[in-house]
Amino acid sequence: MSGGTARVDRLVTAGTFDLDGGSWEVENNVWIVGDDTEAVVIDAAHDAAAIEQALAGRRLLAIVSTHAHNDHIDAAPELAARTGAPILLHPDDLPLWKLTHPDRLPDGELADGQRIEVAGTALTVLHTPGHAPGAVCLYGPDLGTVFTGDTLFHGGPGATGRSFSHFPTIIDSIRERLLTLPADTVVRTGHGDPTTIGAEAPALPEWIARGH
């Protein structure tokens, strides 16, 4: 039973991003899509207790991971244990996942074109590799938004200078899967402030010229 119109809530959590022997302090956006009754969480970052508190008693249908860098999944198993919700991840990111959670696999797979329904709306999974092999974005046309994880930010594509990433691939993903969305689509990112597809599209040639 749905409890009203679907909305998007944003929680910012803080922790570290660890990869290739380095560690960086980061703040992550945790996106909660739902109504007063049920919700999904996009990227369970750093603080399961804070995410559970933000859910405010709503039934959590799924924990959706845009990719498996540790700062986007470190709180996922604890949040799953607290709520009973399944963790969903694209299988191409399992090698990255196992770097953080070697003894706890995700509960289900994400696939390109898959629809995740919550609170009377649907999020469509777009496989957008490049920042990570199994990176996905989640497009909600009814909400006029796309959740891009670390694939597209205000000011350009996600980083591709570390393991499991590839600059030409992320450019192809952005060009073919994201810049084809309506220009007024709000881009809700894994870190930092939102932007729109229309604001980012003109810079594509510059990104390509600049490289990674």
Buried (B, 14 or more C-beta within 10 A) or exposed (E): EBBEEBBBBEBBBEBEBBBEEEEEEBEBBBBBBBBBBBBBBBBBBBBBEBBBEBBEEBBBBBBBBBBBBBBBBBBBBBBBEBBEBBBBBBBBBBBBBEBBBEEBEBBBBBEEEBEBEBBBBBBBBBBBBBBBBBBBBBBBBEBBBBBBBBBBBBEBBBBBEEEBBBBEBBBBBBBEBBBEBEEEBBBBBBBEEBBBBBBBBEEBEEBEEEEB
